[in-house]
Every structure is written in structure tokens, then in C-alpha cells.
Amino acid sequence: MDNSGYMIEMRHITKRFPGLIANDDISLGIKKGEIFALLGENGAGKSTLMSVLFGMYEPDKGEIYIRGEKVKITSPRHATQLGIGMVHQHFCLVSNYTVAENIILGSEPKKRLLGIIPKVDIKKANADIAALSEKYGLKVDPTSVISDLNVSTQQRVEILKMLYRDAEILIFDEPTAVLTPQEIEYLLDIIRGLRDVGKTVIIITHKLEEIKLVADRCAVLNRGKLVDILDVASTSTSEMARLMVGHEVSFSSDKTEANPGETVLKVENLTVKGEMGHDAVKNVSFEIHSGEIFALAGVSGNGQNELADTIAGLRDCIAGKIILNGTDITNMPIRKRIEAGVAYIPEDRHNVGLVLNFPLRDNLALKRYYKADFSKHIVMDKKALSDNGNRLITEYDIRSSHGNSTITAAMSGGNQQKAIIARELDLKTPLIIFMQPTRGLDIGAISNIHKQIIAERDRGAAVLLISLELDEIMDCADTIGVIFDGQINRIAKASELTVNEVGRFMMGVTDGGESA
Amino acid sequence: MIETIIIDGLAFTLPMFIMAIGGIFSEKSGITNLALEGMQGFGAFFGALAAVLLMQNMDAASQIPYYVSFAAAMIGGILFSFVHIALCIKFKANQVISGVVVNILAAALTSFLTKRLNESLFSQPSNKFVLGTSARFSVPVLFDIPVVGAIFTNIYPFEIMIIIIAVIMWYVMYRTPFGMHLRACGDNPHAADAAGINVNRVRTIAIMISGGLSAIAGMSFAYSISANFSPDIYLGYGYLSIAAFIFGNWSILPTLGACLIFGFARSGGQALIQQLGMPSAFNDLVRILPYVLTLFLLIFFSRHNNAPRALGEIYDKGKR
């Protein structure tokens, strides 16, 4: 028996994977009714540690105590029985089921027709879930189908799933990575509410501001080791960042004055239809010069994706022109466009940026493999591919377990992004489009990518940076454009705009903006 | 003539429908099932064997062999479905290839066994078990209604059996916890697993169901269209029922609609040939009608299809 008063206590947890130690002798205790954050960069071992707690991995060494009792958690099912629930980064929902069906799945309320025939009592389920969502302030309609819901609502369904099973320990894995700022605020409110009714909450994250906003205590992990456990209220964010990265981090990027030259990209009156058949981009015009970073700010879903896809050639426009260095590329096929000088770092790394089942070297040559340097007649030159791979791996510090032959799917998100950036920047094109280049990456990786973006500008490239992160826009931009509802409602020099003004334009407020 | 079309059409539609329901169970659980053809054939072989053995020792008018044969067919179909279960679930093989293997194996194995058994049991060198067609009945009063009455005329007993089983299967699929687990396994097996559902167990049961239901179809064909069990049972009706449930969007009721279209296309074509007094050789031409129809329906309906999301994916617990 243990009398430390901890809800959860993990002692000397060690978990090894081939080639690395994900958790190295970690010991920590979490109290009932607190919000405990696990902070660390990608690959620091946060998710592994929680997977151990949730029964997905068996630790090589160490012990776990829940409510003071020693337990050996063998499966997620077992964890659920112990009152542990987890919301994964990738939601685990049946897409064609209703909210209620998803929540009750596996522990359905049953009725017996004529006393024998089993039947799922969906009416009771709907009522129960409506009551539950009312109780915790989680707005969802039990009868709507999952595939019709946005991510934030789906996340609420995941939370309800845990609550329906009476979970007392709630683990959130990077819960805010997919949410908009407003949704994040709403979620953090919910999490505070859960703590206030006595639930124990663990948040895995690498976002310092969120920890500062909700967490009571915070454990910092670095390369599988526990660095420190901090009291959040009495620790500054820069101190947390230093512990997390292991060295001093500068939050602002050192950037020299822009030195714009000729016009490289000219977009004229561009109109693009979106998935739903509406005009996603409406009559948009702008120019980007060589040596200039044009940053497009906007709330998610205001036409950014469609605009970037259209310039890269993944989508057709219905009106307007795209001119690159004086050549009209509006209707040019993608390969010609690449050769004309368009590099594209897409938002969706897995589906657009990479072929996940290919080895790294093939992905690194994806836009050039057909050229004479990689192919002898119709046969690909494996050595040339390997050499090219090794060169980029060194130049861009891409880390993978088996060098250039690592299957890309097995790499971490940060390194996958590095691979895409390496491939695209190596094309040395006059125009580079960065779409959400730092999404889901940790601080160290983000500051690296920002440096690369600025270096490309200094080389003389025209850079289109599209981001949902206002900080990123303010840090990197020379010129800022704000897109709202498919229209660019403000273009100005970065030095002429404040964060608050950009934020206002992002919400579609145009009056009074002229004062800038 | 319309009466004939309805009577023959239903006699063909219903076996195909029950086989398609079997396919839906398997595919809704996430297992691609091309093995319906083989399972219906093997089931029919098993049932026919039981029937001929019983008929030897029984009164010719007895209906017992008929009903026993269906029970035996289901057992045979379920047994044979374990080939697909072993390949797809135990050995995690490609499900398309497994289905094709099951079909080829069934055709070869049953025709070999039929010949050997005929020689050793009845000392007859024959490749068929002769069953005769099943007795039929009409529902009093109702069959007198013009046109619609044809639905109640000359019914094979297996048609009633199929309708009852179909209703039960519909209920199981859409109203019971098991059905809910099954459909979840086909959409997101990880979610099902996380909810404490044993994905492989559910899928195993689903394939067994498809084996049992396909066997009912095979036995029905043996007792109606062909009047015996022979390698001729592998005419591709299994594949046709796959087409039917795909047009039916993996839902039971729309699949009934698709089966009806196929059934009436076939019986309508045959009636037409008789009406026009064409030589019986053209009967073979009529047999392709449902398949031609399949081609056209494929062109128009494919894009509205929503296959189960995890269909054909091998479920590996560790992989996320």
C-alpha cells in the first residue's frame, strides 16, 4: 500500500524501442483534481509515457500505482476499467455512426424485446448523452453523424466517450493541435470545468501558452528523460522553454530588412471554386517580389488552401490569371509549373507532400526523378537517388533510423516536414509557397524553419507564407495580406500593422482599419 | 406471361438476396468477400450429399431430406468459410486472393468428391447428385388475385425460409449490439478495439454467417434451377450477388431491390425468348442479361457508393 496521496504514480518507467530509449527512468506523481501538463519537444517521450499509462505499451521497467495500488495495465480496455480515458491526437471514431452510437459502442444500454431478443436502446443512449453533455457543458447533438462534424465537435465526442465510461483520469494528447484559437479557448474552459468536478487531467503538449493558461503543474521531458517538475504559476514561459529544448531559445527571429526586387508572382482577379461548389477564393489580386516574404494571414477555411493549391496547380481556377516571371502559368500542368519555378510545401504532409510508403530517398527526388541525373533511359539510377538523399539528409539535418532507405511513414512528423522542405528548397525556385509550414512542430523545429524561410528570401526567392499562426506571420512577414471569406481585405507592409489590427481584419472587420 | 416472370424471378432473386446478405455481413465487418461463389457451391455439395444419402433410405415422397439438406448445407458452408477465415484473419493474407482461392478450391474439390462419392457409395460414375426440383405450393385465396397473385403462386418452401432468415438478419445487423459492433469493425476497427470489442472475433463470426447464408442460396439453386448438384452450380451467381450488394450500397433493403432487378431481368428475358419462339440455344444468351445489366449499373451507380471504410484492410492491433 502506498500513502503518498497521489492519484497516479509512475516509478522508474523505462521504455526502449529498437535504436532509442523513449522513456528513461521516469518517476512522477499526479494528484487527484489537478491539471498536469507533460511538456517536451517532438520525440521527447511524452506520448510514449502516456501510452504506457493507457496500457498500449508495456514498460520494460518500472511500476505504476493508481489510487495507491500497484497495477499492471495490460490493454486500453484494462485502463478504461481502471477509470483512465485518453483522447488521442488522431480521433478514434466510427465515421458513419451518430455521436450517441460512437459513445455507447462497446457498452451499449440494452433492452430485451419479449424478454429475450437483445436490442440496443438507442433512445436511452440519446437521452443519457444529452444529459451528460449538458452536465459538462460539452455541446453536441447525440443524433448527428460523425462525418458531418468538424474536428472540434469530434473532440468533444471523444471527451464524452471517456466521461460516459466514468473515467476519473483524463489524458489529452496534443488536444489543441487541430483547433482554432476560439475552439482552444472553449476546450480549455471545458478542461478547467473537468478539474473543478474532481477529475484528474493530463495534457500532453508543446505549447507553452496553454500550459500557462490551464495547468497546475508541469513535467518537462527532454530526449526521454524527466528534466524537472515545475509549479506552473511560479515559472516563466521562457524558463519552461529553456528546460524543454535544453538550451536558450530566442523567440524573435533575427531578420534583416527586406530588399525586394522584380515582381515574381502576379495573381490577377483569381476566383476558385471550393469543395462545396461555392466561390472559395473571390477575385483575389496580389504581387510578390523577389526577396520578399508575403505572409497571408487568416482564420482557417477562408480560402487559403484553395488559393495555394491553385497557384501550385492542384486545383483549377474559374477566372483570373497567375503570372510567374512574366509567363502566364494559369493553365500550365503541374510538372511544367514546377520547372517554371514553383515550389510548394503543402499543409497536408501525408497526402499531398509525401508518398508515405516510399523510402526517404525516393521522396526526396519526387519532383526530379524523371530527369537525366536520376534515370538512365527508362531505368532509375538507385545510386544517384541515394547520393541525392544523403546530400539532403546532411544539408537539412533530417533524422531517420535507416538513413535514406527509411520508409517515410516511420519517421516523426518533424522530420517528414524537414524532408519536404529539403526537397522543395533544393529546387532553388524563384517562388516558394509555404502552407502552414510549422503545424504540429516543436519550438526548435519552428525556429529552424523560420530561419530557412528568411534565408530563401535573402537568396532572392519570392516567398508566399500562409499560416494560421499570427505569431508566425508577424515574425516572418515583410508584407502581410489578410484573407477573409475568400477576399484579401488588406495588404500592407508588416511594419505598418500591429497584431491587433491583423487580428481584426482576420475577423472581417474592415472599418477603421485605414488608420494604419 | 407476367405471372411466369414473377414466379421465376422471385425463385431466383431470393437465394441471391440471402447470399448478398451474407456478403454484406462479411464486408460490413471489414472483410472483402469474393468467396461467396465457392461457399454457396460447397454448401450445396454438403447439403446435396446429405439429401441423397437420406433419400436412399426413405420414402420418395418424404420431405425430410429436403429440410435436412438445408441444415447440412449451412453446416458445410460454415465449415468451408473457415478457409477464408484462416487466410484472412489468422494469416492476414490478401482478402481478394483468399476469396479467389476459396472459389477455385470449392469448384475443384466438390467435383472431385462428387465423382469419388458417387463411385464408392452408389457405384455410379457420375459427377452429379440428382435431387429433383423441390415441391412447390400456392397460398390459398391470395394466389387468385390477378398479376399480384403470382407472388403467392408456385412458391418453393425455401423462399419462405429465406424471407424469415432475411428479416432476422436485418434485425441482427441494425438493431442488436452485435450488429453495431460488426458495422463499427468495418468502418474503424481501431475505434471498435478501443471500445473493448474483439475485432477478429466479430469478423470471424461475420464470415461464418456469410458462409451459412451462401450455402442456403447454393442449396436453393440446386433444388430449383438445376435440379441436382453438379459443377454447374458454379455459374457465377455468387459474383452476381456481390454486384447486387455493391449496388445496394452494402445496405440490406436496397440490396433486395438490386436482386429483384437481376432476378426479373433473367426471368423476363427467358419469357421473352419463349414468347418469340426463338430456339432454346438463345437461353444461353439470356443468361448473360443480368451481367450486361451489371455493366450498365456499374457505370451509373459506382460513384454513389460508400464502401465500408476499412474494407479489405488487414487489422493489425499494433499499427496505428
HADDOCK unambig.tbl for C-alpha pairs under 7 A between the chains (distance, minus, plus):
assign (segid A and resid 76 and name CA) (segid B and resid 194 and name CA) 6.47 0.50 0.50
assign (segid A and resid 77 and name CA) (segid B and resid 194 and name CA) 6.70 0.50 0.50
assign (segid A and resid 77 and name CA) (segid B and resid 196 and name CA) 5.59 0.50 0.50
assign (segid A and resid 92 and name CA) (segid B and resid 190 and name CA) 6.61 0.50 0.50
assign (segid A and resid 92 and name CA) (segid B and resid 191 and name CA) 4.77 0.50 0.50
assign (segid A and resid 93 and name CA) (segid B and resid 188 and name CA) 6.84 0.50 0.50
assign (segid A and resid 93 and name CA) (segid B and resid 191 and name CA) 5.48 0.50 0.50
assign (segid A and resid 94 and name CA) (segid B and resid 184 and name CA) 6.01 0.50 0.50
assign (segid A and resid 94 and name CA) (segid B and resid 187 and name CA) 5.85 0.50 0.50
assign (segid A and resid 94 and name CA) (segid B and resid 188 and name CA) 5.34 0.50 0.50
assign (segid A and resid 94 and name CA) (segid B and resid 191 and name CA) 6.46 0.50 0.50
assign (segid A and resid 95 and name CA) (segid B and resid 187 and name CA) 6.88 0.50 0.50
assign (segid A and resid 105 and name CA) (segid B and resid 195 and name CA) 6.14 0.50 0.50
assign (segid A and resid 106 and name CA) (segid B and resid 195 and name CA) 5.01 0.50 0.50
assign (segid A and resid 106 and name CA) (segid B and resid 196 and name CA) 5.76 0.50 0.50
assign (segid A and resid 106 and name CA) (segid B and resid 197 and name CA) 6.02 0.50 0.50
assign (segid A and resid 108 and name CA) (segid B and resid 177 and name CA) 6.77 0.50 0.50
assign (segid A and resid 118 and name CA) (segid B and resid 176 and name CA) 5.89 0.50 0.50
assign (segid A and resid 119 and name CA) (segid B and resid 175 and name CA) 5.48 0.50 0.50
assign (segid A and resid 119 and name CA) (segid B and resid 176 and name CA) 4.59 0.50 0.50
assign (segid A and resid 119 and name CA) (segid B and resid 177 and name CA) 6.65 0.50 0.50
assign (segid A and resid 120 and name CA) (segid B and resid 175 and name CA) 5.92 0.50 0.50
assign (segid A and resid 120 and name CA) (segid B and resid 176 and name CA) 5.35 0.50 0.50
assign (segid A and resid 120 and name CA) (segid B and resid 177 and name CA) 5.61 0.50 0.50
